[in-house]
């Protein structure tokens, strides 16, 4: 069996998620976890699945599309994906607080597969995100630019990143006050 991460948009209507999960079940795909990200275009469902070794990305994509999923993104996963999301995020926050990880390292781990750059902007530019990028104010000054070609960023991911930056800002204030 192989672990995969599958992300797809599904109409946020009764029964549509069950159609997608049934389509995966017909291919003997076991869903280990699911996160739902609410967006304007529908619910973006992020699955960690275990699938028979003989299934390819094309096979999985077909199963998702037959289950009424669209905007499909699939990547092979590893056992670290088995850690539930709240536990993983709390562990990253602890690393930022105790200094064993930089904010950039924690953001990269939180968001996965992204590039982070920093600019010493003198103005406090607007924060925000698009499908492929985020702009966050670095608590130490300047701006962090986060880029990821796929899958598209969701509002929930932006909120998580923004909260992690806020935590780093509070930690920085506590450290300078001590």
C-alpha positions in Angstrom: 0.0 0.0 0.0 1.1 3.5 -0.8 0.3 6.8 1.0 -1.0 9.7 -1.1 -2.2 13.1 -0.4 -5.2 14.1 -2.5 -6.8 17.5 -2.7 -9.9 18.2 -4.7 -12.8 20.7 -4.8 -16.2 19.2 -4.3 -19.6 21.1 -4.4 -20.6 21.8 -0.9 -24.0 20.0 -1.2 -25.4 17.1 0.7 -24.1 13.7 -0.5 -21.3 15.0 -2.8 -18.5 14.1 -0.4 -20.0 10.6 -0.1 -20.0 10.2 -3.9 -16.3 11.0 -3.9 -15.4 8.7 -1.1 -17.5 5.9 -2.7 -15.5 6.3 -5.9 -12.3 6.0 -4.0 -13.6 3.0 -2.1 -14.3 1.2 -5.4 -10.6 1.4 -6.1 -9.8 0.0 -2.6 -8.5 3.4 -1.4 -8.6 3.7 2.3 -9.1 7.3 3.6 -7.0 7.8 6.7 -7.8 11.5 7.3 -9.6 14.4 5.7 -9.5 18.2 6.2 -12.1 20.4 4.7 -11.1 23.9 3.6 -14.1 26.1 2.8 -13.6 28.3 -0.3 -15.8 30.4 -2.6 -15.7 27.7 -5.3 -16.7 24.8 -3.0 -15.2 22.7 -0.3 -11.6 21.8 -0.9 -11.1 18.3 0.6 -7.6 17.3 1.6 -7.3 13.6 2.1 -4.5 11.4 3.3 -5.2 8.0 1.7 -3.7 4.5 1.5 -4.0 3.0 -1.9 -2.9 -0.3 -3.5 0.6 0.0 -4.9 -0.6 -0.6 -8.5 -2.7 2.5 -8.6 -1.0 5.4 -10.3 -1.7 9.2 -10.1 -3.8 8.9 -13.2 -5.9 6.1 -11.6 -6.4 8.1 -8.5 -7.2 11.3 -10.5 -9.8 9.3 -12.5 -11.4 8.0 -9.3 -11.6 11.5 -7.9 -13.1 12.9 -11.1 -15.7 10.1 -11.3 -16.6 11.0 -7.7 -17.4 14.6 -8.9 -14.1 16.1 -7.6 -12.4 18.8 -9.6 -9.2 20.8 -9.5 -7.5 17.5 -8.4 -4.0 17.6 -7.0 -2.2 14.4 -5.9 1.2 13.8 -4.3 2.8 10.8 -2.7 2.9 11.2 1.1 4.9 9.6 3.8 4.2 8.4 7.4 4.6 11.9 8.8 1.3 12.6 7.2 -0.3 10.3 9.7 0.2 12.8 12.5 -3.1 14.7 13.0 -3.1 18.3 11.9 -3.7 20.0 15.3 -0.8 18.0 16.9 1.5 18.9 14.0 0.7 22.6 14.2 1.1 22.7 17.9 4.5 21.0 17.6 5.6 23.6 15.0 4.4 26.5 17.3 6.4 25.0 20.2 9.5 24.9 18.0 9.1 28.6 17.1 8.6 29.4 20.8 11.6 27.5 22.0 13.8 28.7 19.2 14.5 25.2 17.7 12.9 26.4 14.4 12.8 29.7 12.7 9.6 31.2 11.6 10.5 30.5 8.0 11.2 26.9 8.7 8.0 26.5 10.6 6.0 28.1 7.8 7.6 25.9 5.2 6.7 22.8 7.2 3.2 24.1 7.9 2.4 24.8 4.2 4.6 22.1 2.5 6.3 22.4 -0.8 6.8 26.2 -0.7 9.6 28.7 -1.2 9.9 31.5 1.3 11.8 34.7 0.7 12.3 37.8 2.8 12.5 41.4 1.8 13.5 44.3 4.0 10.5 46.4 3.0 10.4 49.7 4.8 6.7 50.1 4.5 4.1 47.8 6.1 2.7 46.4 2.9 -0.7 44.7 2.7 -0.8 41.1 3.9 -2.8 38.6 1.9 -2.7 35.6 -0.3 -3.5 34.3 -3.8 -3.7 30.8 -5.2 0.1 30.6 -5.5 1.5 33.1 -2.9 1.2 34.7 0.5 2.6 38.0 1.8 3.1 38.1 5.6 4.6 40.8 7.8 7.8 39.4 9.5 7.6 40.2 13.3 11.4 41.0 13.1 10.7 43.5 10.3 10.3 43.2 6.6 8.0 41.0 4.6 7.9 37.2 4.1 6.8 36.0 0.6 5.6 32.5 0.4 5.2 30.8 -3.0 3.8 27.4 -3.9 2.8 26.4 -7.4 0.4 23.6 -6.3 -1.9 22.9 -4.7 -3.5 26.4 -4.5 -3.5 28.1 -1.1 -6.8 28.1 0.8 -8.2 30.6 3.3 -7.6 28.1 6.1 -3.9 27.8 5.2 -3.5 31.6 5.1 -5.2 31.8 8.5 -2.9 29.2 9.9 0.2 30.9 8.5 -1.0 34.3 9.8 -1.7 32.8 13.3 1.9 31.3 13.3 3.3 34.7 12.4 1.2 36.2 15.2 2.6 33.7 17.7 6.1 34.5 16.6 5.4 38.2 17.2 4.2 37.5 20.7 7.2 35.3 21.4 9.5 38.0 20.2 7.9 40.6 22.4 8.2 38.3 25.5 11.9 37.5 24.7 12.8 41.2 24.4 10.9 42.1 27.6 12.7 39.4 29.6 
